[in-house]
Amino acid sequence: MGTPSVDNVQFGRGTDGVDRPSSRPGALRRLGLPAAALSLALGAAQVAAAVPSQAAAQSGSVAVGHAPALPKGAVSAVAPAATQKLSLDIQLNTGHAAALAQYASAVANRNSPYYHQYLTPGQIAQYFGASQTEISAVEASLKAQGLTVGSVSADGMFVSAGGTIAQVEHAFSVTINGYKAAGRSFFANTTAPTVPVSVSSDISGITGMDTVAYAVPHLASAAHAVKASSAVPSSSVTANYSNNSCSNIATAYSGSGLSDGSGYYTDDSISSIYGLNKMLANGDDGAGVTVAVYELETYDATGVSLIDSCYGHSTSVSEVKVDNGPTTGAANAATNTGVESALDIENIANLAPGVQILDYAAPNTDSGILDNYAAIINPTTATPTATASTGAPRSAWTTRRARSTSPASAEPA
């Protein structure tokens, strides 16, 4: 579908030459652009907040956000090495977050004139992102603090940066300590990070400075352990319409009190329940479709291959490492590492064996979670279909995660 047209009447041109949403009510008339959404969400105060900071001549620093809340029972532990490298995401204060959320809602609302009027990441950057002046100011400040500046997100809302823990502590005037709670070790900054006054109005948050919060798989551990090697000899394939079945799954669970449809569902049963068998019988197996799978761990490639073989097909699976990939280590069924991600892939492969699967795998940190979403919706690699089954209750999110992932989740809405 084509994207909405743009009329410059709705926008004022900033000092950097970039068209910005205008605060003038009369200028926000709908001409095929999300002007209605903008008029509802943009006010003079927001537009003023989006204007590049004029405090370049001022000195001092300003706190951004706050230190993360530690989980109950947390105790001090060994601090992370000063040389350990951190990947940070600097969230830019565009002043247009409310407008983006409003437009995302309108795009999904059948009664809205903007229903399915999608914008490209570049258009999102133009209408809702930070200006080049703001971006350049933040980049210059980060470099001046000794950090390595990375890329700017396609939507113009984040700047990536990196450095050692020692460099990050110096750059943002924080101390990063080690802690332990519930058998898990993590680290966190003890005070809110600070940034120079000159860019304080251009930055709304910083992620990647702690590992307090982490996502968990939706996998529910059962009391019955099943070894993959005993479950999937390739000789046990029987036809079920066009969706094969793996009979040794039932064999593996024999004696456990569980059966297909009572305790677990095989993919061939799911295919039947949801009416996929007729589609598969007609040759609609997903060929030509690419599915992005969101993960924060390394998947069990051996288990996926064995299940593939048992079901009688071979689906293409490629891993895309984000931020150098997960830090959970190799897949290990005994600790449930790689099991949830393998199940995600297996379900897709068995229900649509013709698809190509891209497994996006990132570290289980605030920055990793954000960067993984950004990688999936990147304009050069974006796929029309994406799935995720790893996460955490929103109540367990850090404030930074909730604020930083909101724009990323709104864009593909």
C-alpha positions as CSV (number, residue, x, y, z in Angstrom):
1,M,0.0,0.0,0.0
2,G,1.2,3.5,-0.8
3,T,2.2,5.9,1.9
4,P,0.4,9.1,2.7
5,S,1.3,12.2,0.7
6,V,2.9,15.1,2.5
7,D,2.1,18.8,2.2
8,N,4.6,21.3,3.6
9,V,1.8,23.6,4.7
10,Q,1.5,21.4,7.8
11,F,5.1,21.8,8.7
12,G,7.5,24.6,9.7
13,R,11.0,24.4,8.4
14,G,13.5,24.4,11.3
15,T,16.9,26.1,11.3
16,D,18.5,22.8,10.2
17,G,16.4,22.8,7.1
18,V,14.2,19.9,8.2
19,D,10.4,20.1,8.0
20,R,9.0,19.8,11.5
21,P,5.4,19.6,12.7
22,S,4.0,23.0,13.2
23,S,2.3,24.1,16.4
24,R,-0.1,26.4,14.6
25,P,-3.6,24.9,14.8
26,G,-4.5,26.2,11.3
27,A,-1.5,24.5,9.8
28,L,-2.5,21.1,11.0
29,R,-5.2,20.5,8.4
30,R,-5.3,17.0,6.9
31,L,-3.8,16.7,3.5
32,G,-3.1,13.0,3.4
33,L,-0.7,13.1,6.3
34,P,-1.4,12.2,10.0
35,A,-2.3,15.8,10.7
36,A,-5.4,14.9,12.7
37,A,-3.3,12.7,15.0
38,L,-0.7,15.4,15.2
39,S,-3.2,18.1,16.1
40,L,-4.5,15.9,18.9
41,A,-1.2,15.1,20.3
42,L,1.1,18.0,19.5
43,G,0.8,21.2,21.5
44,A,2.9,24.2,21.8
45,A,4.7,22.8,24.8
46,Q,5.7,19.6,22.9
47,V,6.9,21.5,19.9
48,A,8.9,23.8,22.2
49,A,10.5,20.7,23.7
50,A,11.4,19.4,20.3
51,V,13.3,22.6,19.5
52,P,17.1,22.0,19.8
53,S,18.5,23.2,23.1
54,Q,19.7,26.8,23.3
55,A,21.8,26.1,26.4
56,A,25.1,25.4,24.7
57,A,26.7,28.2,26.6
58,Q,25.5,26.9,30.0
59,S,27.6,24.7,32.2
60,G,26.8,21.9,34.6
61,S,24.8,18.7,34.2
62,V,21.3,17.4,34.6
63,A,20.0,14.1,35.8
64,V,18.1,12.0,33.3
65,G,15.7,9.4,34.7
66,H,16.7,7.6,37.8
67,A,18.6,4.7,39.2
68,P,16.9,1.3,38.7
69,A,14.9,-0.1,41.6
70,L,16.6,-3.3,42.9
71,P,14.6,-6.5,43.4
72,K,13.6,-7.5,46.9
73,G,16.3,-9.2,48.8
74,A,19.1,-7.9,46.6
75,V,22.5,-7.9,48.3
76,S,25.9,-6.4,47.2
77,A,28.1,-8.7,45.2
78,V,31.3,-8.4,43.1
79,A,31.2,-5.4,40.9
80,P,31.6,-6.0,37.1
81,A,35.0,-5.4,35.7
82,A,35.8,-1.8,34.8
83,T,36.9,-3.0,31.3
84,Q,33.6,-4.8,30.6
85,K,31.9,-3.2,27.5
86,L,28.4,-1.8,27.6
87,S,26.1,-1.1,24.7
88,L,23.9,1.9,25.3
89,D,20.9,3.4,23.6
90,I,20.3,7.1,24.1
91,Q,16.6,7.9,23.6
92,L,16.1,11.3,22.1
93,N,13.5,13.7,23.4
94,T,11.6,14.4,20.1
95,G,8.6,16.0,21.7
96,H,6.4,13.9,19.4
97,A,5.9,10.6,21.4
98,A,2.2,11.3,22.0
99,A,1.7,12.1,18.4
100,L,3.3,8.8,17.3
101,A,1.2,6.8,19.8
102,Q,-1.9,8.6,18.5
103,Y,-1.1,7.8,14.9
104,A,-0.2,4.2,15.7
105,S,-3.7,3.8,17.3
106,A,-5.3,5.4,14.3
107,V,-3.5,3.1,11.9
108,A,-5.0,0.1,13.7
109,N,-8.5,1.6,14.0
110,R,-10.9,0.5,11.3
111,N,-13.0,3.6,11.8
112,S,-10.1,5.9,11.4
113,P,-9.3,7.6,8.0
114,Y,-5.7,6.6,8.7
115,Y,-6.5,2.9,8.9
116,H,-3.6,0.9,7.3
117,Q,-2.0,4.2,6.1
118,Y,1.4,3.0,7.1
119,L,4.5,5.2,7.2
120,T,8.0,4.1,6.4
121,P,10.7,4.4,9.1
122,G,12.1,7.3,7.1
123,Q,8.7,9.1,7.3
124,I,8.5,8.4,11.0
125,A,11.9,10.0,11.4
126,Q,10.7,13.0,9.4
127,Y,7.4,13.6,11.2
128,F,8.1,12.2,14.7
129,G,11.9,11.9,15.1
130,A,14.6,14.2,16.3
131,S,16.0,16.9,14.0
132,Q,19.5,16.6,12.7
133,T,20.6,19.5,14.9
134,E,19.4,17.6,18.0
135,I,21.1,14.4,16.9
136,S,24.4,16.1,16.1
137,A,24.4,17.8,19.5
138,V,23.9,14.5,21.3
139,E,26.5,12.7,19.2
140,A,29.1,15.5,19.9
141,S,28.4,15.3,23.6
142,L,28.8,11.5,23.8
143,K,32.1,11.7,21.9
144,A,33.3,14.5,24.2
145,Q,32.6,12.2,27.1
146,G,34.9,9.5,25.6
147,L,32.2,7.2,24.3
148,T,32.1,5.5,20.9
149,V,29.1,6.7,19.0
150,G,27.3,4.2,16.8
151,S,24.4,4.5,14.4
152,V,21.2,6.6,14.6
153,S,18.0,4.5,14.4
154,A,16.1,4.7,11.2
155,D,13.2,6.4,13.0
156,G,15.4,9.2,14.3
157,M,14.6,8.4,18.0
158,F,17.8,6.7,19.3
159,V,21.5,7.1,19.1
160,S,23.6,4.0,20.0
161,A,26.8,4.4,21.9
162,G,29.3,2.1,23.6
163,G,32.2,2.1,26.1
164,T,33.7,0.3,29.0
165,I,32.0,0.4,32.4
166,A,34.8,2.8,33.5
167,Q,34.1,5.1,30.6
168,V,30.3,5.0,31.1
169,E,30.7,5.7,34.8
170,H,32.9,8.8,33.9
171,A,30.6,10.0,31.1
172,F,27.4,9.9,33.1
173,S,28.8,10.5,36.7
174,V,27.5,7.2,38.0
175,T,28.9,4.2,39.9
176,I,27.9,0.7,38.7
177,N,27.9,-1.9,41.4
178,G,27.3,-5.6,41.4
179,Y,24.3,-7.3,43.2
180,K,22.8,-10.7,43.6
181,A,19.1,-11.7,44.2
182,A,17.2,-15.0,43.8
183,G,20.4,-16.7,42.7
184,R,21.0,-14.3,39.9
185,S,23.9,-11.9,39.6
186,F,23.5,-8.5,38.0
187,F,24.8,-4.9,38.0
188,A,23.2,-1.5,38.2
189,N,24.1,2.2,38.5
190,T,23.5,3.5,42.0
191,T,22.4,7.0,40.9
192,A,20.6,8.6,38.0
193,P,22.9,9.3,35.0
194,T,23.6,12.9,34.3
195,V,24.2,14.7,31.0
196,P,25.5,18.2,30.1
197,V,22.9,21.0,30.3
198,S,23.5,21.7,26.7
199,V,21.8,18.5,25.6
200,S,19.6,17.8,28.6
201,S,16.5,18.8,26.7
202,D,17.4,16.5,23.8
203,I,17.7,13.3,25.8
204,S,14.8,11.5,27.5
205,G,16.5,8.3,28.6
206,I,19.5,6.0,28.6
207,T,19.3,2.2,28.4
208,G,22.0,-0.4,28.8
209,M,23.6,0.8,32.1
210,D,22.2,-2.1,34.2
211,T,21.0,-5.7,33.9
212,V,18.4,-5.6,36.7
213,A,15.4,-6.5,34.5
214,Y,15.4,-9.3,32.1
215,A,12.9,-11.1,29.9
216,V,11.7,-14.6,30.6
217,P,10.4,-17.2,28.2
218,H,6.7,-18.2,28.4
219,L,7.8,-21.8,28.6
220,A,6.2,-23.6,31.6
221,S,8.4,-26.3,32.9
222,A,6.7,-29.7,33.4
223,A,7.7,-32.4,35.8
224,H,8.4,-34.8,32.9
225,A,11.7,-34.4,31.0
226,V,11.9,-35.6,27.5
227,K,15.2,-36.2,25.7
228,A,15.2,-34.9,22.1
229,S,17.3,-37.9,20.9
230,S,14.7,-40.4,22.0
231,A,11.8,-38.4,20.6
232,V,12.6,-37.9,17.0
233,P,14.0,-40.8,14.9
234,S,13.2,-39.9,11.3
235,S,11.7,-43.3,10.6
236,S,8.4,-42.4,12.4
237,V,6.7,-40.2,9.8
238,T,3.0,-40.8,9.0
239,A,0.8,-38.7,6.7
240,N,-1.8,-36.4,8.2
241,Y,-3.3,-34.6,5.2
242,S,-0.4,-32.5,4.0
243,N,0.9,-32.0,7.6
244,N,3.0,-34.9,8.7
245,S,3.1,-36.1,12.3
246,C,5.9,-37.3,14.5
247,S,4.6,-40.4,16.3
248,N,7.5,-40.7,18.6
249,I,6.4,-37.5,20.5
250,A,3.6,-39.6,21.9
251,T,6.0,-42.5,22.6
252,A,8.3,-40.1,24.5
253,Y,5.4,-39.0,26.7
254,S,4.0,-42.5,27.3
255,G,3.7,-43.3,30.9
256,S,3.7,-39.6,31.9
257,G,-0.1,-39.3,32.0
258,L,0.0,-36.8,29.2
259,S,-1.4,-37.2,25.7
260,D,-1.9,-35.2,22.6
261,G,-4.7,-32.7,23.4
262,S,-4.4,-33.3,27.1
263,G,-1.2,-31.9,28.5
264,Y,0.3,-30.9,25.2
265,Y,-0.6,-30.4,21.5
266,T,1.5,-31.6,18.6
267,D,1.8,-29.3,15.6
268,D,-0.3,-31.6,13.4
269,S,-3.1,-31.4,16.0
270,I,-2.8,-27.6,16.0
271,S,-2.9,-27.6,12.2
272,S,-6.1,-29.6,12.3
273,I,-7.7,-27.5,15.0
274,Y,-7.0,-24.2,13.2
275,G,-8.0,-25.5,9.8
276,L,-4.5,-25.4,8.2
277,N,-4.7,-28.8,6.7
278,K,-6.8,-27.7,3.7
279,M,-4.4,-24.9,3.0
280,L,-1.4,-27.3,3.2
281,A,-3.2,-29.8,1.0
282,N,-3.6,-27.1,-1.6
283,G,0.1,-26.3,-1.5
284,D,0.0,-23.2,0.6
285,D,2.9,-24.0,2.9
286,G,4.2,-20.5,3.3
287,A,6.8,-20.7,0.5
288,G,8.1,-17.2,-0.3
289,V,7.4,-15.8,3.1
290,T,10.0,-14.8,5.6
291,V,9.2,-14.8,9.3
292,A,11.3,-12.9,11.9
293,V,11.5,-14.6,15.3
294,Y,12.3,-12.5,18.3
295,E,14.6,-14.2,20.8
296,L,17.0,-13.4,23.6
297,E,18.8,-16.7,23.8
298,T,20.6,-19.1,21.4
299,Y,18.1,-21.7,20.0
300,D,18.6,-25.4,20.2
301,A,19.6,-26.0,16.5
302,T,20.1,-29.8,17.1
303,G,16.6,-30.1,18.5
304,V,15.1,-28.1,15.7
305,S,16.8,-30.2,13.1
306,L,15.7,-33.5,14.7
307,I,12.0,-32.3,14.8
308,D,12.3,-31.1,11.2
309,S,13.5,-34.6,10.2
310,C,10.8,-36.3,12.2
311,Y,8.1,-34.2,10.5
312,G,9.6,-34.9,7.1
313,H,10.7,-31.4,6.0
314,S,13.7,-29.1,6.2
315,T,12.8,-25.5,6.9
316,S,15.4,-22.8,6.3
317,V,16.5,-21.2,9.6
318,S,19.2,-18.5,9.9
319,E,20.3,-16.7,13.1
320,V,20.8,-13.0,13.0
321,K,22.9,-11.8,16.0
322,V,22.0,-8.4,17.4
323,D,24.5,-6.6,19.7
324,N,26.9,-9.6,19.2
325,G,24.1,-12.1,20.1
326,P,22.8,-13.6,23.4
327,T,25.0,-14.0,26.5
328,T,23.1,-17.0,27.8
329,G,25.6,-19.5,26.4
330,A,25.0,-22.6,24.4
331,A,21.6,-24.3,24.3
332,N,21.0,-26.6,27.3
333,A,17.8,-28.5,27.8
334,A,18.6,-29.1,31.5
335,T,18.5,-25.4,32.2
336,N,15.8,-24.7,29.6
337,T,18.3,-22.5,27.7
338,G,17.4,-22.5,24.0
339,V,14.2,-24.6,24.5
340,E,11.6,-21.8,24.2
341,S,13.3,-20.4,21.1
342,A,13.5,-23.9,19.6
343,L,9.8,-24.4,20.2
344,D,9.0,-21.1,18.6
345,I,10.9,-22.1,15.5
346,E,9.6,-25.7,15.4
347,N,6.0,-24.5,15.6
348,I,6.4,-22.1,12.7
349,A,8.4,-24.7,10.6
350,N,5.9,-27.5,11.2
351,L,2.8,-25.4,10.5
352,A,4.3,-23.6,7.5
353,P,7.2,-25.7,6.3
354,G,7.9,-23.6,3.3
355,V,8.8,-20.3,5.1
356,Q,12.2,-18.9,5.7
357,I,12.9,-18.2,9.3
358,L,15.2,-15.5,10.6
359,D,16.0,-16.0,14.3
360,Y,16.9,-12.5,15.7
361,A,18.9,-13.2,18.9
362,A,20.1,-10.4,21.2
363,P,21.4,-10.1,24.8
364,N,18.7,-10.3,27.5
365,T,19.2,-6.6,28.6
366,D,17.2,-3.4,28.2
367,S,19.4,-2.4,25.3
368,G,19.3,-5.8,23.8
369,I,15.5,-6.0,24.0
370,L,15.2,-2.6,22.3
371,D,17.9,-3.2,19.7
372,N,16.3,-6.5,18.7
373,Y,13.0,-4.8,18.0
374,A,14.8,-2.1,16.0
375,A,16.7,-4.7,14.0
376,I,13.5,-6.5,13.0
377,I,11.7,-3.4,11.8
378,N,14.9,-2.0,10.1
379,P,13.8,-0.7,6.6
380,T,16.6,-2.7,4.9
381,T,15.8,-6.0,6.5
382,A,12.2,-5.7,7.7
383,T,10.0,-8.7,7.2
384,P,6.2,-8.5,7.0
385,T,5.7,-11.2,9.7
386,A,7.3,-11.3,13.1
387,T,6.6,-13.2,16.3
388,A,7.8,-13.1,19.9
389,S,7.1,-15.2,22.9
390,T,9.7,-14.0,25.3
391,G,9.0,-11.1,27.7
392,A,8.0,-10.0,31.1
393,P,4.9,-8.5,32.8
394,R,4.9,-4.7,32.0
395,S,4.8,-4.2,35.8
396,A,8.3,-5.8,36.0
397,W,9.8,-3.5,33.3
398,T,12.2,-0.8,34.3
399,T,10.9,2.7,33.6
400,R,13.5,3.1,30.9
401,R,12.5,-0.1,29.1
402,A,8.8,0.9,29.2
403,R,9.6,4.3,27.8
404,S,12.2,3.2,25.2
405,T,10.3,0.3,23.8
406,S,7.0,2.3,23.3
407,P,8.2,4.0,20.1
408,A,9.7,0.8,18.7
409,S,6.5,-1.1,19.3
410,A,4.3,1.7,17.9
411,E,6.1,1.8,14.6
412,P,5.1,-1.6,13.2
413,A,1.5,-1.3,14.7
